[in-house]
Amino acid sequence: MINTAIIGMGFIGNVHAEAHTKFKGVNLKAIVEKNEKIGHAEAEKYNVRYYCNTEEMLKNEDIDLVVISLPTYLHEKYVILSARYKKHILCEKPVTFSLESLTRMSEAAEAAGVKFMTGQCLRFWPEYQYIKNMYDSGSLGEVRAVYASRIAQHPDWTNWHIDPQKSGGCFFDFHIHDIDYLRFLFGKVESVYSIGFKSRSGCYDHVFTNIVFKNNIKAVAEASYEVQSHYPFTSGIRIHGEKTTLEHIFKTGFNIKNTKDNFRSTTIFFENNNPKVLEFEQSNAFIAEIAYFVDCIEHDKPLGYANASDIREVLKVMLAAKKSLETGQVVKLYSI
């Protein structure tokens, strides 16, 4: 049994806490939250100990793994602190804004002999896992065009998202999901070209990124926080292959919080044949994510998903896209 603690009990911290209570392989023992009113309420909700101070928790709790679900600009500080106390680390995305920061974090984890994983949950959703298996098996045939998107109203559970220095806005916080998945799917990136606009806060909050992969597959990813009220959280991916066209669409309530009326559709279209609608058991990606990490810890397996080296390559793509947004130029990845 792996003992765990969660640092930061905002929206995503609660998502992790719910996953920990439903997965029998972990024992959630403590939470850290600077807002004492929220912290006490969440500790009572999950029947765990509450701390206002992270280092106090690390000193006093017998835990093996910490989940860091703080605003992005705080990640480096608490990853390094957790590594110093020899705790395995699952850090929410985006893990950081610079390669230098990621180097400091990964070196701290390596020196401490602990595993360091980033929470790129899209890789663990059943539909996206199915698409990955189809591509790897060659069932799609030659891939000719790809479009991925993620569109929502601006999150209302926090205000730090509007500060480009703290969150990176939609570009870093939201767009990274599909950039990460596309790179996970198709491999190394040759070049990117991004266009978009900044909101009044200075964040890039609606972005299109054109990606050319080293295997010559071409994709477009779109992300936005700039839609109007009552527009549903909408995401999806469409792949046009030589043999099939595959489309996955997901819609739900405001910013994925209201999941009562989820709409999911995954369909494969064939030439001269009827489409095939796929059905999936709706497993929880956050449970799958923590189960995978716990298995790696308990059996001392190397991380195959979202390890520091893997995430470094994703961050390179994000930084190239950011440079393209700022310069209006195509950016080659070897220059990053």
C-alpha positions in Angstrom: 0.0 0.0 0.0 1.3 3.4 -1.0 0.7 6.3 1.4 0.0 9.6 -0.4 -0.5 13.3 0.2 -1.9 16.0 -2.0 -0.5 19.5 -2.0 -3.0 22.0 -3.2 -6.8 21.4 -2.9 -8.2 23.5 -5.7 -10.3 22.0 -8.5 -7.7 19.5 -9.8 -6.6 18.7 -6.3 -10.1 17.5 -5.5 -10.1 15.5 -8.7 -7.0 13.7 -7.5 -8.4 13.2 -4.1 -11.5 11.6 -5.5 -9.3 9.2 -7.6 -7.2 8.3 -4.5 -10.3 7.4 -2.5 -11.5 5.1 -5.3 -8.2 3.3 -6.0 -7.4 0.6 -3.4 -3.7 0.7 -4.1 -3.2 4.0 -2.2 -4.0 5.4 1.2 -4.5 9.2 1.1 -3.2 10.3 4.5 -2.9 14.1 4.3 -3.6 17.2 2.3 -1.9 20.6 2.2 -3.9 23.8 1.5 -2.9 27.4 2.4 -6.6 28.4 2.8 -7.3 27.1 6.2 -11.1 27.1 5.8 -10.9 25.1 2.6 -8.2 22.9 4.0 -10.2 21.9 7.1 -13.3 21.2 5.0 -11.4 19.1 2.6 -9.6 17.1 5.3 -12.9 16.4 6.9 -14.4 15.4 3.6 -11.7 12.9 2.8 -11.0 11.9 6.5 -7.3 12.8 6.3 -5.0 15.1 8.2 -4.8 18.8 7.2 -1.6 20.9 7.0 -1.2 24.5 6.1 2.5 24.1 5.5 4.0 21.6 3.1 7.3 21.0 4.8 5.6 20.4 8.1 3.6 17.7 6.4 6.7 16.2 4.8 8.4 16.0 8.1 5.6 14.5 10.1 3.7 12.2 7.7 4.9 8.7 6.7 4.1 9.0 3.0 5.6 7.6 -0.1 4.1 9.8 -2.9 3.0 13.4 -3.2 0.7 14.8 -5.8 1.5 18.5 -6.5 -1.7 20.2 -7.8 -0.6 23.8 -7.2 -0.5 26.7 -9.7 2.2 26.1 -12.3 4.6 28.8 -11.1 4.9 27.0 -7.7 5.7 23.6 -9.1 9.5 23.8 -9.1 9.7 24.8 -5.5 7.5 22.0 -4.2 8.9 19.3 -6.5 12.4 20.1 -5.3 11.2 20.2 -1.6 9.4 16.9 -2.0 12.5 15.3 -3.6 14.6 16.5 -0.7 12.3 14.5 1.6 12.6 11.4 -0.7 9.0 11.3 -1.9 7.9 10.1 -5.3 6.3 13.0 -7.2 3.3 13.2 -9.5 3.2 16.9 -10.6 0.3 18.4 -12.5 0.7 19.8 -16.0 2.1 22.0 -17.2 5.1 21.0 -15.0 6.9 24.3 -15.6 7.5 27.0 -18.2 11.2 26.5 -19.0 13.7 23.8 -19.8 16.1 25.2 -17.1 13.4 24.8 -14.5 12.6 21.3 -15.6 16.3 20.4 -15.4 16.5 21.5 -11.8 13.4 19.5 -11.0 14.4 16.3 -12.7 18.0 16.5 -11.3 16.6 16.9 -7.8 14.4 13.8 -8.2 17.2 11.8 -9.7 19.6 12.8 -6.9 17.0 11.7 -4.4 16.4 8.4 -6.1 12.6 9.1 -6.5 10.3 8.8 -9.5 9.0 12.0 -11.0 6.0 11.9 -13.3 3.9 14.7 -14.9 0.1 14.3 -14.9 -0.7 14.3 -18.6 -4.1 12.6 -18.0 -5.2 12.6 -21.7 -3.0 9.6 -22.3 -5.1 7.6 -19.9 -8.6 8.3 -21.3 -9.9 5.0 -22.8 -10.8 6.6 -26.2 -7.3 8.2 -26.6 -5.6 4.9 -25.6 -7.7 3.1 -28.2 -6.6 5.7 -30.9 -3.0 5.2 -29.9 -3.3 1.4 -30.2 -5.0 1.8 -33.7 -2.2 4.0 -34.9 0.5 1.8 -33.5 -1.0 -1.3 -35.1 -1.3 0.3 -38.5 -5.1 0.0 -38.6 -5.5 3.6 -39.7 -3.2 3.2 -42.6 -1.1 6.1 -43.7 -2.2 9.2 -41.7 -2.9 12.1 -44.0 -4.4 14.8 -41.7 -5.1 15.3 -38.0 -7.2 17.9 -36.1 -7.4 18.1 -32.3 -9.3 20.7 -30.2 -10.1 21.7 -26.7 -12.5 24.6 -26.2 -14.1 26.0 -23.0 -15.1 29.1 -21.1 -12.4 30.5 -18.8 -12.2 28.6 -15.6 -14.2 30.2 -12.8 -12.6 28.3 -9.8 -9.5 30.4 -9.7 -8.1 33.8 -10.7 -4.4 32.8 -11.2 -5.2 31.4 -14.6 -5.5 35.0 -16.0 -1.9 35.8 -15.0 0.5 34.8 -17.8 3.4 34.6 -15.3 1.5 32.1 -13.1 -0.4 29.9 -15.6 0.6 30.7 -19.1 -3.1 31.1 -19.9 -5.0 28.8 -22.2 -1.8 28.2 -24.3 0.2 26.5 -21.5 -2.6 25.2 -19.3 -5.0 23.9 -21.9 -3.3 23.6 -25.3 -0.6 21.4 -23.8 -3.1 18.5 -23.4 -3.4 18.0 -27.2 0.2 19.0 -28.0 1.3 16.3 -25.5 -1.1 13.7 -26.9 -0.2 14.3 -30.5 3.5 14.0 -29.8 2.8 10.9 -27.7 0.9 9.5 -30.8 3.2 10.5 -33.7 6.6 11.0 -32.1 9.2 13.7 -32.6 8.2 17.1 -34.0 10.1 18.8 -36.9 8.5 22.2 -36.8 5.5 24.3 -35.6 3.7 27.4 -36.7 1.2 29.0 -34.3 -1.3 31.8 -34.5 -3.6 33.2 -31.9 -4.5 36.3 -29.9 -4.0 37.5 -26.4 -6.8 38.2 -23.9 -6.9 41.4 -21.9 -4.8 39.8 -19.2 -1.9 39.2 -21.6 -2.4 35.4 -22.0 -2.7 33.7 -25.3 -6.2 32.4 -24.8 -7.1 31.2 -28.4 -4.5 29.4 -30.3 -4.0 27.3 -33.4 -0.8 25.3 -33.8 0.3 23.6 -37.0 2.6 20.7 -36.4 4.9 18.8 -38.8 6.3 15.6 -37.3 9.6 14.1 -38.3 7.6 11.2 -39.9 5.9 13.9 -42.1 2.5 13.6 -40.5 0.8 17.0 -40.2 -1.6 18.1 -37.6 -3.5 21.1 -36.4 -4.4 21.7 -32.7 -6.8 24.4 -31.5 -7.4 25.6 -27.9 -9.5 28.4 -26.5 -10.7 29.9 -23.3 -12.5 32.7 -25.2 -15.9 31.2 -26.0 -19.0 32.9 -24.6 -21.3 31.9 -21.7 -23.0 28.5 -21.9 -20.7 27.1 -24.6 -20.0 23.5 -23.4 -16.6 22.2 -22.7 -15.8 20.6 -26.0 -12.8 18.5 -27.0 -12.0 15.9 -29.7 -9.7 14.5 -32.3 -10.2 13.6 -35.9 -7.7 11.5 -37.9 -7.9 11.0 -41.6 -6.1 7.8 -42.5 -5.6 5.9 -45.7 -8.0 3.2 -44.6 -10.3 5.0 -42.2 -11.4 8.3 -40.7 -11.6 8.2 -36.9 -13.5 10.9 -35.0 -13.8 11.3 -31.2 -16.0 14.1 -29.7 -16.6 14.9 -26.1 -18.9 17.6 -24.7 -19.9 18.4 -21.2 -21.0 21.2 -18.9 -19.1 24.3 -18.0 -15.3 23.7 -17.7 -15.8 19.9 -17.3 -17.2 20.4 -13.8 -20.8 19.5 -14.6 -20.5 16.0 -16.0 -24.2 15.0 -15.6 -25.0 15.5 -19.3 -21.8 14.2 -20.9 -21.9 13.5 -24.6 -19.3 11.1 -26.0 -19.0 9.8 -29.5 -16.2 7.8 -31.1 -16.8 6.7 -34.7 -14.7 5.0 -37.4 -15.7 5.8 -41.0 -14.7 3.4 -43.8 -14.6 3.8 -47.6 -17.7 2.1 -49.1 -18.9 0.7 -45.8 -21.0 1.7 -42.9 -19.5 3.7 -40.0 -18.7 1.8 -36.8 -19.7 3.5 -33.5 -17.4 2.4 -30.7 -18.5 1.9 -27.1 -16.1 2.4 -24.2 -16.4 1.6 -20.5 -15.9 5.0 -18.9 -13.0 4.5 -16.6 -11.5 7.4 -14.7 -8.2 8.6 -16.3 -7.0 9.9 -13.0 -7.4 6.5 -11.3 -5.6 4.9 -14.3 -2.8 7.5 -14.0 -2.2 6.9 -10.3 -2.5 3.2 -10.7 0.2 3.3 -13.4 2.5 5.4 -11.3 2.0 3.2 -8.2 2.8 0.1 -10.2 6.0 1.7 -11.3 6.9 2.6 -7.7 6.0 -0.8 -6.2 7.8 -2.8 -8.8 10.6 -0.3 -9.4 9.8 0.0 -13.1 11.1 2.9 -15.2 8.4 5.4 -16.1 7.3 4.9 -19.7 4.6 7.6 -19.6 5.3 11.3 -18.9 8.7 10.9 -17.4 11.1 13.9 -17.3 12.8 13.1 -20.6 9.4 12.6 -22.3 8.0 15.9 -20.9 11.1 17.8 -21.9 10.3 17.0 -25.5 6.7 18.2 -25.0 8.0 21.4 -23.4 10.3 22.0 -26.3 7.3 21.9 -28.6 5.4 24.3 -26.4 8.3 26.7 -26.3 8.7 26.5 -30.1 4.9 27.2 -30.5 5.2 30.2 -28.1 8.1 31.5 -30.1 6.1 31.2 -33.2 3.2 33.0 -31.7 5.5 35.9 -30.7 7.4 36.1 -34.0 4.9 35.0 -36.6 7.5 32.5 -38.0 7.7 28.8 -38.5 10.0 27.4 -35.7 12.2 24.4 -36.2 12.6 22.3 -33.1 16.3 21.8 -33.4 16.6 25.6 -32.5 15.0 25.1 -29.1 
